[in-house]
């Protein structure tokens, strides 16, 4: 078989971890996330959208 016929399907993938953004932010409007040495800010806008900034 070639590589094209051996691609994993969605049913083969492990389930993704799912988090509720409002629970993460715990009643506020913004949290800090750190990846390696970089700090990011996740914010819920007044319109209910998520924005991730550095």
PyMOL Python script that loads the backbone (N, CA, C, O; Angstrom):
from pymol import cmd

cmd.read_pdbstr("""\
ATOM      1  N   UNK A   1       0.838  -1.188   0.000  1.00  0.00           N
ATOM      2  CA  UNK A   1       0.000   0.000   0.000  1.00  0.00           C
ATOM      3  C   UNK A   1       0.877   1.244   0.000  1.00  0.00           C
ATOM      4  O   UNK A   1       1.964   1.248   0.577  1.00  0.00           O
ATOM      5  N   UNK A   2       0.399   2.298  -0.650  1.00  0.00           N
ATOM      6  CA  UNK A   2       1.170   3.535  -0.629  1.00  0.00           C
ATOM      7  C   UNK A   2       0.695   4.427   0.515  1.00  0.00           C
ATOM      8  O   UNK A   2      -0.282   4.118   1.197  1.00  0.00           O
ATOM      9  N   UNK A   3       1.403   5.537   0.712  1.00  0.00           N
ATOM     10  CA  UNK A   3       1.098   6.444   1.831  1.00  0.00           C
ATOM     11  C   UNK A   3      -0.317   7.001   1.768  1.00  0.00           C
ATOM     12  O   UNK A   3      -0.919   7.248   2.813  1.00  0.00           O
ATOM     13  N   UNK A   4      -0.868   7.206   0.570  1.00  0.00           N
ATOM     14  CA  UNK A   4      -2.188   7.797   0.449  1.00  0.00           C
ATOM     15  C   UNK A   4      -3.280   6.885   0.990  1.00  0.00           C
ATOM     16  O   UNK A   4      -4.297   7.370   1.486  1.00  0.00           O
ATOM     17  N   UNK A   5      -3.087   5.589   0.905  1.00  0.00           N
ATOM     18  CA  UNK A   5      -4.121   4.674   1.391  1.00  0.00           C
ATOM     19  C   UNK A   5      -3.957   4.359   2.869  1.00  0.00           C
ATOM     20  O   UNK A   5      -4.825   3.708   3.449  1.00  0.00           O
ATOM     21  N   UNK A   6      -2.866   4.800   3.499  1.00  0.00           N
ATOM     22  CA  UNK A   6      -2.629   4.487   4.900  1.00  0.00           C
ATOM     23  C   UNK A   6      -2.824   5.685   5.823  1.00  0.00           C
ATOM     24  O   UNK A   6      -2.400   5.644   6.977  1.00  0.00           O
ATOM     25  N   UNK A   7      -3.455   6.746   5.339  1.00  0.00           N
ATOM     26  CA  UNK A   7      -3.707   7.911   6.189  1.00  0.00           C
ATOM     27  C   UNK A   7      -4.705   7.553   7.285  1.00  0.00           C
ATOM     28  O   UNK A   7      -5.690   6.861   7.028  1.00  0.00           O
ATOM     29  N   UNK A   8      -4.453   8.023   8.507  1.00  0.00           N
ATOM     30  CA  UNK A   8      -5.413   7.732   9.579  1.00  0.00           C
ATOM     31  C   UNK A   8      -6.721   8.482   9.338  1.00  0.00           C
ATOM     32  O   UNK A   8      -6.725   9.587   8.796  1.00  0.00           O
ATOM     33  N   UNK A   9      -7.804   7.880   9.738  1.00  0.00           N
ATOM     34  CA  UNK A   9      -9.104   8.537   9.632  1.00  0.00           C
ATOM     35  C   UNK A   9      -9.434   9.191  10.959  1.00  0.00           C
ATOM     36  O   UNK A   9      -8.734   8.985  11.950  1.00  0.00           O
ATOM     37  N   UNK A  10     -10.495   9.976  10.980  1.00  0.00           N
ATOM     38  CA  UNK A  10     -10.903  10.624  12.227  1.00  0.00           C
ATOM     39  C   UNK A  10     -11.215   9.613  13.313  1.00  0.00           C
ATOM     40  O   UNK A  10     -10.992   9.886  14.492  1.00  0.00           O
ATOM     41  N   UNK A  11     -11.725   8.453  12.939  1.00  0.00           N
ATOM     42  CA  UNK A  11     -12.060   7.438  13.947  1.00  0.00           C
ATOM     43  C   UNK A  11     -10.804   6.793  14.520  1.00  0.00           C
ATOM     44  O   UNK A  11     -10.858   6.204  15.600  1.00  0.00           O
ATOM     45  N   UNK A  12      -9.662   6.893  13.813  1.00  0.00           N
ATOM     46  CA  UNK A  12      -8.407   6.330  14.312  1.00  0.00           C
ATOM     47  C   UNK A  12      -7.695   7.278  15.282  1.00  0.00           C
ATOM     48  O   UNK A  12      -6.825   6.849  16.040  1.00  0.00           O
ATOM     49  N   UNK A  13      -8.057   8.551  15.262  1.00  0.00           N
ATOM     50  CA  UNK A  13      -7.363   9.550  16.077  1.00  0.00           C
ATOM     51  C   UNK A  13      -7.835   9.476  17.525  1.00  0.00           C
ATOM     52  O   UNK A  13      -9.007   9.212  17.790  1.00  0.00           O
ATOM     53  N   UNK A  14      -6.912   9.710  18.460  1.00  0.00           N
ATOM     54  CA  UNK A  14      -7.341   9.743  19.856  1.00  0.00           C
ATOM     55  C   UNK A  14      -8.247  10.948  20.094  1.00  0.00           C
ATOM     56  O   UNK A  14      -8.143  11.945  19.378  1.00  0.00           O
ATOM     57  N   UNK A  15      -9.125  10.874  21.078  1.00  0.00           N
ATOM     58  CA  UNK A  15     -10.023  12.012  21.335  1.00  0.00           C
ATOM     59  C   UNK A  15      -9.226  13.236  21.762  1.00  0.00           C
ATOM     60  O   UNK A  15      -8.222  13.119  22.465  1.00  0.00           O
ATOM     61  N   UNK A  16      -9.679  14.409  21.336  1.00  0.00           N
ATOM     62  CA  UNK A  16      -9.023  15.656  21.710  1.00  0.00           C
ATOM     63  C   UNK A  16      -9.486  16.087  23.091  1.00  0.00           C
ATOM     64  O   UNK A  16     -10.657  15.936  23.441  1.00  0.00           O
ATOM     65  N   UNK A  17      -8.558  16.624  23.872  1.00  0.00           N
ATOM     66  CA  UNK A  17      -8.952  17.212  25.152  1.00  0.00           C
ATOM     67  C   UNK A  17      -9.800  18.439  24.855  1.00  0.00           C
ATOM     68  O   UNK A  17      -9.482  19.207  23.947  1.00  0.00           O
ATOM     69  N   UNK A  18     -10.864  18.628  25.603  1.00  0.00           N
ATOM     70  CA  UNK A  18     -11.772  19.750  25.380  1.00  0.00           C
ATOM     71  C   UNK A  18     -11.923  20.536  26.670  1.00  0.00           C
ATOM     72  O   UNK A  18     -12.168  19.968  27.735  1.00  0.00           O
ATOM     73  N   UNK A  19     -11.774  21.848  26.560  1.00  0.00           N
ATOM     74  CA  UNK A  19     -11.899  22.730  27.712  1.00  0.00           C
ATOM     75  C   UNK A  19     -12.922  23.808  27.398  1.00  0.00           C
ATOM     76  O   UNK A  19     -12.984  24.295  26.269  1.00  0.00           O
ATOM     77  N   UNK A  20     -13.719  24.182  28.379  1.00  0.00           N
ATOM     78  CA  UNK A  20     -14.653  25.286  28.225  1.00  0.00           C
ATOM     79  C   UNK A  20     -13.892  26.569  28.545  1.00  0.00           C
ATOM     80  O   UNK A  20     -13.365  26.715  29.648  1.00  0.00           O
ATOM     81  N   UNK A  21     -13.830  27.494  27.599  1.00  0.00           N
ATOM     82  CA  UNK A  21     -13.054  28.724  27.774  1.00  0.00           C
ATOM     83  C   UNK A  21     -13.549  29.531  28.959  1.00  0.00           C
ATOM     84  O   UNK A  21     -12.743  30.110  29.689  1.00  0.00           O
ATOM     85  N   UNK A  22     -14.852  29.581  29.166  1.00  0.00           N
ATOM     86  CA  UNK A  22     -15.385  30.350  30.289  1.00  0.00           C
ATOM     87  C   UNK A  22     -14.959  29.742  31.627  1.00  0.00           C
ATOM     88  O   UNK A  22     -14.727  30.469  32.593  1.00  0.00           O
ATOM     89  N   UNK A  23     -14.858  28.411  31.685  1.00  0.00           N
ATOM     90  CA  UNK A  23     -14.373  27.765  32.906  1.00  0.00           C
ATOM     91  C   UNK A  23     -12.897  28.052  33.122  1.00  0.00           C
ATOM     92  O   UNK A  23     -12.471  28.272  34.255  1.00  0.00           O
ATOM     93  N   UNK A  24     -12.108  28.053  32.048  1.00  0.00           N
ATOM     94  CA  UNK A  24     -10.682  28.365  32.175  1.00  0.00           C
ATOM     95  C   UNK A  24     -10.469  29.778  32.699  1.00  0.00           C
ATOM     96  O   UNK A  24      -9.608  30.010  33.548  1.00  0.00           O
ATOM     97  N   UNK A  25     -11.248  30.712  32.195  1.00  0.00           N
ATOM     98  CA  UNK A  25     -11.088  32.118  32.557  1.00  0.00           C
ATOM     99  C   UNK A  25     -11.735  32.420  33.914  1.00  0.00           C
ATOM    100  O   UNK A  25     -11.446  33.452  34.521  1.00  0.00           O
ATOM    101  N   UNK A  26     -12.600  31.535  34.386  1.00  0.00           N
ATOM    102  CA  UNK A  26     -13.193  31.587  35.727  1.00  0.00           C
ATOM    103  C   UNK A  26     -13.863  32.929  36.039  1.00  0.00           C
ATOM    104  O   UNK A  26     -13.564  33.558  37.054  1.00  0.00           O
ATOM    105  N   UNK A  27     -14.754  33.351  35.173  1.00  0.00           N
ATOM    106  CA  UNK A  27     -15.523  34.553  35.427  1.00  0.00           C
ATOM    107  C   UNK A  27     -14.857  35.848  35.015  1.00  0.00           C
ATOM    108  O   UNK A  27     -15.499  36.898  35.025  1.00  0.00           O
ATOM    109  N   UNK A  28     -13.594  35.801  34.654  1.00  0.00           N
ATOM    110  CA  UNK A  28     -12.902  37.003  34.190  1.00  0.00           C
ATOM    111  C   UNK A  28     -13.080  37.157  32.688  1.00  0.00           C
ATOM    112  O   UNK A  28     -14.024  36.631  32.099  1.00  0.00           O
ATOM    113  N   UNK A  29     -12.167  37.879  32.091  1.00  0.00           N
ATOM    114  CA  UNK A  29     -12.242  38.035  30.642  1.00  0.00           C
ATOM    115  C   UNK A  29     -10.944  37.643  29.959  1.00  0.00           C
ATOM    116  O   UNK A  29     -10.880  37.632  28.730  1.00  0.00           O
ATOM    117  N   UNK A  30      -9.891  37.315  30.736  1.00  0.00           N
ATOM    118  CA  UNK A  30      -8.594  37.035  30.130  1.00  0.00           C
ATOM    119  C   UNK A  30      -7.769  36.132  31.035  1.00  0.00           C
ATOM    120  O   UNK A  30      -7.859  36.210  32.260  1.00  0.00           O
ATOM    121  N   UNK A  31      -6.956  35.268  30.411  1.00  0.00           N
ATOM    122  CA  UNK A  31      -5.980  34.463  31.146  1.00  0.00           C
ATOM    123  C   UNK A  31      -4.658  34.508  30.404  1.00  0.00           C
ATOM    124  O   UNK A  31      -4.609  34.852  29.223  1.00  0.00           O
ATOM    125  N   UNK A  32      -3.587  34.160  31.100  1.00  0.00           N
ATOM    126  CA  UNK A  32      -2.260  34.027  30.496  1.00  0.00           C
ATOM    127  C   UNK A  32      -1.987  32.549  30.264  1.00  0.00           C
ATOM    128  O   UNK A  32      -2.286  31.705  31.109  1.00  0.00           O
ATOM    129  N   UNK A  33      -1.424  32.259  29.122  1.00  0.00           N
ATOM    130  CA  UNK A  33      -0.972  30.912  28.795  1.00  0.00           C
ATOM    131  C   UNK A  33       0.519  31.000  28.502  1.00  0.00           C
ATOM    132  O   UNK A  33       0.960  31.935  27.834  1.00  0.00           O
ATOM    133  N   UNK A  34       1.304  30.041  28.992  1.00  0.00           N
ATOM    134  CA  UNK A  34       2.745  30.050  28.767  1.00  0.00           C
ATOM    135  C   UNK A  34       3.116  28.802  27.978  1.00  0.00           C
ATOM    136  O   UNK A  34       2.732  27.687  28.330  1.00  0.00           O
ATOM    137  N   UNK A  35       3.868  29.011  26.910  1.00  0.00           N
ATOM    138  CA  UNK A  35       4.408  27.920  26.102  1.00  0.00           C
ATOM    139  C   UNK A  35       5.895  28.165  25.970  1.00  0.00           C
ATOM    140  O   UNK A  35       6.322  29.147  25.364  1.00  0.00           O
ATOM    141  N   UNK A  36       6.680  27.268  26.541  1.00  0.00           N
ATOM    142  CA  UNK A  36       8.133  27.456  26.632  1.00  0.00           C
ATOM    143  C   UNK A  36       8.389  28.793  27.334  1.00  0.00           C
ATOM    144  O   UNK A  36       7.951  28.966  28.472  1.00  0.00           O
ATOM    145  N   UNK A  37       9.067  29.722  26.713  1.00  0.00           N
ATOM    146  CA  UNK A  37       9.338  31.017  27.349  1.00  0.00           C
ATOM    147  C   UNK A  37       8.428  32.118  26.838  1.00  0.00           C
ATOM    148  O   UNK A  37       8.686  33.293  27.097  1.00  0.00           O
ATOM    149  N   UNK A  38       7.378  31.770  26.124  1.00  0.00           N
ATOM    150  CA  UNK A  38       6.484  32.767  25.534  1.00  0.00           C
ATOM    151  C   UNK A  38       5.178  32.837  26.316  1.00  0.00           C
ATOM    152  O   UNK A  38       4.618  31.812  26.702  1.00  0.00           O
ATOM    153  N   UNK A  39       4.697  34.064  26.545  1.00  0.00           N
ATOM    154  CA  UNK A  39       3.431  34.283  27.239  1.00  0.00           C
ATOM    155  C   UNK A  39       2.388  34.741  26.233  1.00  0.00           C
ATOM    156  O   UNK A  39       2.631  35.642  25.430  1.00  0.00           O
ATOM    157  N   UNK A  40       1.231  34.109  26.289  1.00  0.00           N
ATOM    158  CA  UNK A  40       0.108  34.446  25.414  1.00  0.00           C
ATOM    159  C   UNK A  40      -1.076  34.815  26.294  1.00  0.00           C
ATOM    160  O   UNK A  40      -1.170  34.387  27.445  1.00  0.00           O
ATOM    161  N   UNK A  41      -1.980  35.616  25.738  1.00  0.00           N
ATOM    162  CA  UNK A  41      -3.177  36.028  26.454  1.00  0.00           C
ATOM    163  C   UNK A  41      -4.398  35.541  25.683  1.00  0.00           C
ATOM    164  O   UNK A  41      -4.535  35.812  24.490  1.00  0.00           O
ATOM    165  N   UNK A  42      -5.273  34.832  26.358  1.00  0.00           N
ATOM    166  CA  UNK A  42      -6.521  34.373  25.771  1.00  0.00           C
ATOM    167  C   UNK A  42      -7.626  35.216  26.367  1.00  0.00           C
ATOM    168  O   UNK A  42      -7.778  35.287  27.587  1.00  0.00           O
ATOM    169  N   UNK A  43      -8.398  35.854  25.503  1.00  0.00           N
ATOM    170  CA  UNK A  43      -9.405  36.807  25.958  1.00  0.00           C
ATOM    171  C   UNK A  43     -10.740  36.518  25.298  1.00  0.00           C
ATOM    172  O   UNK A  43     -10.795  36.164  24.120  1.00  0.00           O
ATOM    173  N   UNK A  44     -11.826  36.670  26.063  1.00  0.00           N
ATOM    174  CA  UNK A  44     -13.174  36.578  25.520  1.00  0.00           C
ATOM    175  C   UNK A  44     -13.658  38.012  25.298  1.00  0.00           C
ATOM    176  O   UNK A  44     -13.674  38.819  26.227  1.00  0.00           O
ATOM    177  N   UNK A  45     -14.047  38.318  24.074  1.00  0.00           N
ATOM    178  CA  UNK A  45     -14.514  39.667  23.751  1.00  0.00           C
ATOM    179  C   UNK A  45     -15.955  39.853  24.210  1.00  0.00           C
ATOM    180  O   UNK A  45     -16.619  38.894  24.604  1.00  0.00           O
ATOM    181  N   UNK A  46     -16.431  41.093  24.156  1.00  0.00           N
ATOM    182  CA  UNK A  46     -17.835  41.381  24.506  1.00  0.00           C
ATOM    183  C   UNK A  46     -18.783  40.676  23.549  1.00  0.00           C
ATOM    184  O   UNK A  46     -19.921  40.374  23.908  1.00  0.00           O
ATOM    185  N   UNK A  47     -18.320  40.413  22.336  1.00  0.00           N
ATOM    186  CA  UNK A  47     -19.154  39.719  21.348  1.00  0.00           C
ATOM    187  C   UNK A  47     -19.107  38.199  21.511  1.00  0.00           C
ATOM    188  O   UNK A  47     -19.726  37.470  20.737  1.00  0.00           O
ATOM    189  N   UNK A  48     -18.361  37.717  22.533  1.00  0.00           N
ATOM    190  CA  UNK A  48     -18.292  36.278  22.780  1.00  0.00           C
ATOM    191  C   UNK A  48     -17.313  35.536  21.910  1.00  0.00           C
ATOM    192  O   UNK A  48     -17.418  34.317  21.767  1.00  0.00           O
ATOM    193  N   UNK A  49     -16.357  36.242  21.320  1.00  0.00           N
ATOM    194  CA  UNK A  49     -15.326  35.623  20.482  1.00  0.00           C
ATOM    195  C   UNK A  49     -14.051  35.430  21.316  1.00  0.00           C
ATOM    196  O   UNK A  49     -13.846  36.117  22.317  1.00  0.00           O
ATOM    197  N   UNK A  50     -13.200  34.491  20.894  1.00  0.00           N
ATOM    198  CA  UNK A  50     -11.927  34.276  21.553  1.00  0.00           C
ATOM    199  C   UNK A  50     -10.818  34.926  20.742  1.00  0.00           C
ATOM    200  O   UNK A  50     -10.799  34.836  19.514  1.00  0.00           O
ATOM    201  N   UNK A  51      -9.889  35.583  21.437  1.00  0.00           N
ATOM    202  CA  UNK A  51      -8.728  36.167  20.794  1.00  0.00           C
ATOM    203  C   UNK A  51      -7.499  35.708  21.559  1.00  0.00           C
ATOM    204  O   UNK A  51      -7.447  35.824  22.783  1.00  0.00           O
ATOM    205  N   UNK A  52      -6.505  35.186  20.840  1.00  0.00           N
ATOM    206  CA  UNK A  52      -5.236  34.777  21.428  1.00  0.00           C
ATOM    207  C   UNK A  52      -4.171  35.727  20.909  1.00  0.00           C
ATOM    208  O   UNK A  52      -3.959  35.832  19.701  1.00  0.00           O
ATOM    209  N   UNK A  53      -3.491  36.430  21.833  1.00  0.00           N
ATOM    210  CA  UNK A  53      -2.435  37.368  21.441  1.00  0.00           C
ATOM    211  C   UNK A  53      -1.175  37.066  22.217  1.00  0.00           C
ATOM    212  O   UNK A  53      -1.202  36.395  23.249  1.00  0.00           O
ATOM    213  N   UNK A  54      -0.078  37.570  21.705  1.00  0.00           N
ATOM    214  CA  UNK A  54       1.222  37.387  22.325  1.00  0.00           C
ATOM    215  C   UNK A  54       1.581  38.602  23.141  1.00  0.00           C
ATOM    216  O   UNK A  54       2.651  38.644  23.749  1.00  0.00           O
TER     217      UNK A  54
END
""", "prot")
cmd.dss("prot")
cmd.show_as("cartoon", "prot")
cmd.util.cbc("prot")
cmd.orient("prot")
